């Protein structure tokens, strides 16, 4: 289990992470979402022990992570832009990591390289962005750690490769109990792999919930009603956003679906339907509530 307790971090007096508290259970895929500059990468670096928190503490299975080799042995951090030595090959990097991770499986790593068509003796600097990302993920998997921290893991991978990596993650979770923590802007990629979602905005946590629970509590409602009932609906329902095109009203509403539909149908709509929300729509709805709205960006 990973415990983050009232963590703060600033750079030159500018807050990057503000009073964040989260609990991440092992065996779940945790998706860390956030607006630009929300502090996702900074929080991951602190969780990995790369950065020290200005305030607060982070624990890995009860051990503080900062300057603690016992805790760091349980973590493999894949940054958005992974660093490699300038003349290193995959074989060199595997040897390097095996000195830090006692359970690093060099034989399995070599088999993965063959399967992914990555040359073991080729200079990594000649690899494409996608090939470097594949290499980072394979190193993390073969390190055999309980926790894999991934910053924009799927960025640069083609669709076939993304599905392949997800399948490997699923197998590692099933067979070895690996817990991936994935920070990403690509909500569609996270939707079919994550169990739990944490949403960050301006350095703080807007919400942290199981994905199924999140979807059960937010609903898109489309109905045909006259414009004069809009204010009444706002009083009766917990509406996150509302868009009207003529008489067609589309709302994102928080609450129990049966109660929501009952209140809408009491107004005798010509048409009323509840539609499923995607993770992207949930993200937009939740961030609009705190003022992160596209209408404030476009002119």
Secondary structure, 3 states (H helix, E strand, C coil): CEEEEEEEEEECCEEEEEEEEEEECCCCCEEEEECCCCCHHHHHHHHCCCCCCCEEEEEECCEECCCCHHHHCCEEEECCCCCCCCCCEHHHHHHHHHCCCCCCCHHHHHHHHHHCCCCCCCEHHHCCHHHHHHHHHHHHHHCCCCEEEEECCCCCCCHHHHHHHHHHHHHHHHHHCCEEEEECCCHHHHHCCCCEEEEEECCEEEEEEEHHHHHHHEEEEEEECCHHHHHHHHHHCEEEEEEEECCEEEEEEECCHHHHHHHHHCCCCCEEEEECCCHHHHHHHHHHHCCCCHHHCCC
